[in-house]
Amino acid sequence: MRKLLLLLGLTAFCLCAFVAADEQPNRQADKSSLEEDGVLQLKKGNFNRALRKYKQLLVHFYAPLSGEGHRISAAFEGAAAELKGSEVKLAVVDVAKEKELAKELNVAGFATILLYISGDKLNPVPCPVPQSSASILTWLKRRSGSADDLIADLSQSEASEELTVVGFFKELNSEYVQMFYAAATDLPDINFAMTQNNDVISKYGLTHDVVLLFKKSKLIQAYKMMPETSKEMLIIFITVYQMEPATEYTGQTSTQILTSPVLNHALLFVNTSSADFKEIHSAFNSAAEAFRLKMLFVWVNVDEPRNGRLMEYFRVREFEAPLIRMVNLTDHVTYHLPSDTLDVQTIKTFCQSYLDGKAKPKMQSEPIPEGWDTQPVKELVGMTLEKVGFNPDNTVFVMFYLPYSPESHALFPLWEELAEALKEREDVVVARIDASANDIHMSMQGAYPSLCLFPALHAERVVVYNGKRKVKDLLKFLDKEMEKAKKDRVKEDEDRRKYIEAAKAEEAKQANQTKDEL
C-alpha cells in the first residue's frame, strides 16, 4: 500500500512538472503577443492563438516603409482606443517580416485589411482601406447594423460640408434599400442617410427610389434606382461625384484615385506655375464633365517633387508638360496625347477615340511596318528611329507627328513633296514617326508636329527646324545644315584618325614591352 501511494505521488509530481513545462512556452508566447497602443503585433507564432481568443479580429497587413501603411496604422490606434472592451480586437502584421504567414493567408498586396470572425481563418471579410479611425468604426457598425440605422433628418444631412448620400425610398424593406445599405457599408468614409419624407422629396421635384448627393448644402447629382441597378453601379456613381470633375493627385487623394472603381484614367501632367495653366486646367475640367462615370480625370503638378515616382512610372519628363496620358488600371497599357493643343475639343476627341478602341497604345516601339523603307517618306518606329537617325553616312529629316492632329495631317503633303524633291540624293532620308505611339528618347522642346534634322555625323546631333513650312525653305535649311555638318565631319574624322593612330601606337608600345620582358 505504501509503495502504491509512493508511486501515485511520483506520478502526480511528474504530471505537474509536465503541465508546468507545457505552460512555460505558452507564457513566453503570450509575452511575444506584444500590444502597442491597444493593437496586437501578430506573427506566425501567435496568429492562430489570437484567432481563437477574439471573436472578431481585424488585421492590417502592412509594409513598414509604406506611407499608406503608416496612415492606416494611425487610424488603427485611434479605433483601438474606441473599441477597448468590445468583442473586436485590432491587430497588425508586418508582411516584410512575416512573408510566410502572408503567403499562408493569401495576402497579395500591402495595405490589406481583413476581418476574421469566430476563428474562421479561411473566409475573412475584406475591409475597405480607411481614411481615418472613424472610417473603421463606421464600417464595423454598418456591418453589424441594418438599413434602419440610416434613417435621419434630411435637414441635418443637407447642412454637412462633406458629401452626403441620401436615399428616398417608398418601401424600407425593398431590394433597393438593401443595395443602398450594402453600398454604404463598402463606403464607410461617406455619410449616408435615408428618408421617406414626402415634403422633402417634393422640394426637388423627384419621385421615390432615388439617390441624391449633397455637398455643401447643395444638391449636386441625382441617381434613379432601376431594376438593372447593381451595388457596383451605385458605388461608381457615388465615388465619381464624390470627387471634383478633375482631381489633383496628392498624398491625400492618391488612395481615393487608385481605389476608384472607374478604371479608365486620364492624367494631365502640367506645371501649375506655367502661364497657360489656368487655360489648360479649365479645358481639362470641362472635358472631364463630359466623361463622368466613364473616365476618371486626374491632374499632376510636374513641379511637385513628391510626384517624381508617378512621373517616372509614366516616363514623363518635366519639360514635356503639358501632356495627357490615358491608362486602364487593369492592363496598365498607356495611351499618349502630347502637348500639341490642349483645348476642350482636342481632349474630348482623344478620350472618345480611346473609349472607341481607336487610339494607339503608347509603347516603347510600334512593330516595324512591312516595307517601311520602300516609300519616298520612310515610316520610322521607336526601335528604328535612332538607328536610322544617327547613321553617320546619311542626313535624315524626320517629322514627329500625331495621327489625330489636324496640324500634323496638314504637313503630310508637304513632306511627300520634300521627299520627291530629294529622291535623287541617296545621302538624304526623309522620314516620319508617330510620336503618340512610340517613346521618343530625345528632347524636342516644342509642340508637335516637330521637324528635326539629324546631320550625317558620328556625334548624335539633332537640329529642330523652326522656319517657314515650304519646300524651298526646307531645302535651304537642309543645304545649310549639310554644309555645316560637312565641315564638322572633316574635324570629326581628323579627331577619329588621331584617336585611332594613338590607340595603335599605344598597342604597339605595349607589345614591345611584352617582347622585351620575354
Rosetta blueprint (number, residue, H / E / L):
1 M L
2 R H
3 K H
4 L H
5 L H
6 L H
7 L H
8 L H
9 G H
10 L H
11 T H
12 A H
13 F H
14 C H
15 L H
16 C H
17 A H
18 F H
19 V H
20 A H
21 A H
22 D H
23 E H
24 Q H
25 P H
26 N H
27 R H
28 Q H
29 A H
30 D H
31 K H
32 S H
33 S L
34 L L
35 E E
36 E E
37 D L
38 G L
39 V E
40 L E
41 Q E
42 L E
43 K L
44 K L
45 G L
46 N L
47 F H
48 N H
49 R H
50 A H
51 L H
52 R H
53 K H
54 Y L
55 K L
56 Q E
57 L E
58 L E
59 V E
60 H E
61 F E
62 Y E
63 A L
64 P L
65 L L
66 S L
67 G H
68 E H
69 G H
70 H H
71 R H
72 I H
73 S H
74 A H
75 A H
76 F H
77 E H
78 G H
79 A H
80 A H
81 A H
82 E H
83 L L
84 K L
85 G L
86 S L
87 E L
88 V E
89 K E
90 L E
91 A E
92 V E
93 V E
94 D E
95 V L
96 A L
97 K L
98 E L
99 K H
100 E H
101 L H
102 A H
103 K H
104 E H
105 L L
106 N L
107 V L
108 A L
109 G L
110 F L
111 A L
112 T E
113 I E
114 L E
115 L E
116 Y E
117 I E
118 S L
119 G L
120 D L
121 K L
122 L L
123 N L
124 P L
125 V E
126 P E
127 C L
128 P L
129 V L
130 P L
131 Q L
132 S L
133 S H
134 A H
135 S H
136 I H
137 L H
138 T H
139 W H
140 L H
141 K H
142 R H
143 R H
144 S H
145 G L
146 S L
147 A H
148 D H
149 D H
150 L H
151 I E
152 A L
153 D L
154 L H
155 S H
156 Q H
157 S H
158 E H
159 A L
160 S L
161 E L
162 E L
163 L L
164 T E
165 V E
166 V E
167 G E
168 F E
169 F L
170 K L
171 E L
172 L L
173 N L
174 S L
175 E H
176 Y H
177 V H
178 Q H
179 M H
180 F H
181 Y H
182 A H
183 A H
184 A H
185 T H
186 D H
187 L L
188 P L
189 D L
190 I L
191 N E
192 F E
193 A E
194 M E
195 T E
196 Q L
197 N L
198 N H
199 D H
200 V H
201 I H
202 S H
203 K L
204 Y L
205 G L
206 L L
207 T L
208 H L
209 D L
210 V E
211 V E
212 L E
213 L E
214 F E
215 K E
216 K L
217 S L
218 K E
219 L E
220 I E
221 Q E
222 A E
223 Y E
224 K E
225 M L
226 M L
227 P L
228 E L
229 T L
230 S L
231 K H
232 E H
233 M H
234 L H
235 I H
236 I H
237 F H
238 I H
239 T H
240 V H
241 Y H
242 Q H
243 M L
244 E L
245 P L
246 A E
247 T E
248 E E
249 Y L
250 T L
251 G L
252 Q L
253 T L
254 S H
255 T H
256 Q H
257 I H
258 L H
259 T L
260 S L
261 P L
262 V L
263 L L
264 N E
265 H E
266 A E
267 L E
268 L E
269 F E
270 V E
271 N L
272 T L
273 S L
274 S L
275 A L
276 D L
277 F H
278 K H
279 E H
280 I H
281 H H
282 S H
283 A H
284 F H
285 N H
286 S H
287 A H
288 A H
289 E H
290 A H
291 F L
292 R L
293 L L
294 K L
295 M L
296 L E
297 F E
298 V E
299 W E
300 V E
301 N E
302 V L
303 D L
304 E L
305 P H
306 R H
307 N H
308 G H
309 R H
310 L H
311 M H
312 E H
313 Y H
314 F L
315 R L
316 V L
317 R L
318 E H
319 F H
320 E H
321 A L
322 P L
323 L E
324 I E
325 R E
326 M E
327 V E
328 N E
329 L L
330 T L
331 D L
332 H L
333 V L
334 T E
335 Y E
336 H E
337 L E
338 P L
339 S L
340 D L
341 T L
342 L L
343 D L
344 V H
345 Q H
346 T H
347 I H
348 K H
349 T H
350 F H
351 C H
352 Q H
353 S H
354 Y H
355 L H
356 D L
357 G L
358 K L
359 A L
360 K L
361 P E
362 K L
363 M E
364 Q L
365 S L
366 E L
367 P L
368 I L
369 P L
370 E L
371 G L
372 W L
373 D L
374 T L
375 Q L
376 P L
377 V E
378 K E
379 E E
380 L E
381 V L
382 G H
383 M H
384 T H
385 L H
386 E H
387 K H
388 V H
389 G H
390 F L
391 N L
392 P L
393 D L
394 N L
395 T E
396 V E
397 F E
398 V E
399 M E
400 F E
401 Y E
402 L L
403 P L
404 Y L
405 S L
406 P H
407 E H
408 S H
409 H H
410 A H
411 L H
412 F H
413 P H
414 L H
415 W H
416 E H
417 E H
418 L H
419 A H
420 E H
421 A H
422 L L
423 K L
424 E L
425 R L
426 E L
427 D L
428 V E
429 V E
430 V E
431 A E
432 R E
433 I E
434 D E
435 A L
436 S L
437 A L
438 N E
439 D L
440 I L
441 H L
442 M L
443 S L
444 M L
445 Q L
446 G L
447 A L
448 Y L
449 P L
450 S E
451 L E
452 C E
453 L E
454 F E
455 P L
456 A L
457 L L
458 H L
459 A L
460 E L
461 R L
462 V L
463 V E
464 V E
465 Y E
466 N L
467 G L
468 K L
469 R L
470 K L
471 V H
472 K H
473 D H
474 L H
475 L H
476 K H
477 F H
478 L H
479 D H
480 K H
481 E H
482 M H
483 E H
484 K H
485 A H
486 K H
487 K H
488 D H
489 R H
490 V H
491 K H
492 E H
493 D H
494 E H
495 D H
496 R H
497 R H
498 K H
499 Y H
500 I H
501 E H
502 A H
503 A H
504 K H
505 A H
506 E H
507 E H
508 A H
509 K H
510 Q H
511 A H
512 N H
513 Q H
514 T H
515 K H
516 D H
517 E H
518 L L
